[in-house]
Amino acid sequence: MFDIRIDKVTQRFGDSVALDQVSLEIRSGELFFLLGTSGCGKTTLLRLLAGFLAPKSGHIYFNDRDVSKMPPYKRKIAMVFQNYALWPHMTVFQNIAFGLQQKKLPKAEINARVQEMLEMVHMEGCVSRKPNELSGGQQQRVALARALATRPQCLLLDEPLSNLDAKLRIEMRSEIRRICKESQVTAVYVTHDQAEALSIADRIAVLSKGKVEQIGVPIDVYKHPRNRFVAHFLGETNFVPGTVLKNQSGEPLPSIDPLTKDASDDVSVLSDDNRPIGSKREVLIQTAIGVFRGLWYLDHPVPQEGDRVLLSLRPEAFKLKTYQLPENSIDGVIGETIYYGEVAHYNFIKNGVTLRISELNPKHLQHEHQMGLFANIKVDDVVVLPFD
């Protein structure tokens, strides 16, 4: 296993900038996701790690060793491709053994390693089959086994589940995590699928237009997006513009570790004008649908009275009630409803503004167009973002 450090890496293709001064660190043994839309630079970054490209500027370090111009075969990495790239004329055994044979390992060691990999990916009964005799999920397991058989220090995965049907993708997510953790390899996984990233990643880097927008554990990136792009890209949200009425002038709220949920001592820092930064602060916001009390999680100065801001309100954070709570509670009516069985999506309308609200185990389907309903949301779920 090893750490990976990417330091101010820029990559261009002609006049197009694929990566712009990207810096991030990937920890040893981590399952790290590069997440973003098509063309954001995530696959380019993976190819730079593999050695298929050299950065135009900046450096890539494996365990403090600069590998920016090192050829792929010297990097001790393995890659799993979107289309699996299995040899069609070879059996499962031969596919897994191929890289070991190229290294000219003894036959007994090759047999032992192939057997070890077959057991790891639960493919012991398919050793003599060829790829066209396997399901998509089985082919993916063989591709993983072949990549890990050479005992790489880093495993690179380029959208490995994109060719599978929806149900199989869900099944294979946990399998990929299990296999990566059992092999104790540092893994970098490229995808545009938010569900994949949120469900199995240790940490996520969200990319847009060649820049890293946010890095963090899944729950932190989802619950505390840093800007409009991240909030919109990860899941679904309602954006409501507003104006700051006031922020808390007293002590900052205690910061919360998203992994442990335990309150810890606040470590806020004062900016040049003595405004606290780096801790979450309560902010009171006037909007077209009412007044909301929310939280500013960002590490730059808290917005001041009169500043324009944007609220991010997740649909699942709302609770529909027939009574009003003291704060963050708005009255309205349910418009269009989409029912999926276990969940329903409502259009909740207030002053001509439509909020998207989702409800598990739906109870309010019969209240369509009924007056006297309230949408309530907790302070922790009202995320205050810069207006731009």
Secondary structure by P-SEA (a helix, b strand, c coil): cbbbbbcbbbbbcccccccccccccccccccccccccccccaaaaaaaaaccccccccccccccccccccccccccbbbbcccccccccccaaaaaaaaaaaacccaaaaaaaaaaaaaaaccccccccccccccaaaaaaaaaaaaacccccbbbbccccccccaaaaaaaaaaaaaaaaaaccbbbbbcccaaaaaccccbbbbbccccccccccaaaaaaccccaaaaaaccbbbbbbbbbccccccccccccccccccccccccccccccccccbbbbbbbbcccbbbbbbbccccccccccccbbbbbbcccbbbbcccccccbbbbbbcbbbbcccbbbbbcccccbbbbbbbccccccccccccbbbbbbccccccccccc
